[in-house]
Amino acid sequence: MRALAALHREVAACARCVGAGFIPAAHPIFKGEVGNRVMVVGQAPGVLAHERPLPYTGASGKTLRGWLAAAGFDDGALHGRFYLTSLTKCFPGPSASGKGDRAPSAAEIAFCRGHMERELALVRPELVLALGRLAATALVGPAPLVELVGTLRPAERAGHRFHVLPLPHPSGVSRWLTDPANRARHMAALRLLDDERTRRGL
Ligand code: SF4
């Protein structure tokens, strides 16, 4: 617990991406504690997350809560019992097209990767929900999202074994779910999540 609190202080003071010129200001967002059995790893916080300051309270959070409800979780699970983090902890800025947020660059993900690896090693979650291709591949290795969504992948960090359940990114600008075959993959993933919730008593 002390080690996680120390990590949280370290991340809260991190400004590596500001120093490297990627973002104008760092507002690292994360939430959770040792004992959280489910971890959510997203891509990056949204634009207003640091004002709330809580992950997954905007439109993406609403979509994600809907998915969790479909998998049988109660409405308080996401913000009450899950550890919430992302590949990069700071809002990366808007996309060049103006539609949605900019995906963090490989360099920013590399800067922030150590934070996530230490969160995994200290929190030791049983199940990690990976939101989107970037998060899923950072956890289980390179693969297209169509091969990942609907599967449960074993992973290990710092001697701790856990499972990764990839999901699409819940952002409204993601077009992935417009394909009926992908919607079927997504439904299979939610059924798998429901099975894991029941089997593990999450
Ligand atoms: S995204 Fe991560 S590495 Fe970059 S400034 Fe924020 S906390 Fe630091």
Boltz pocket constraint, residues with backbone or C-beta under 6 A from the ligand:
constraints:
  - pocket:
      binder: B
      contacts: [[A, 11], [A, 14], [A, 15], [A, 16], [A, 17], [A, 18], [A, 26], [A, 27], [A, 28], [A, 87], [A, 88], [A, 89], [A, 90], [A, 108], [A, 111], [A, 112], [A, 115]]
      max_distance: 6.0
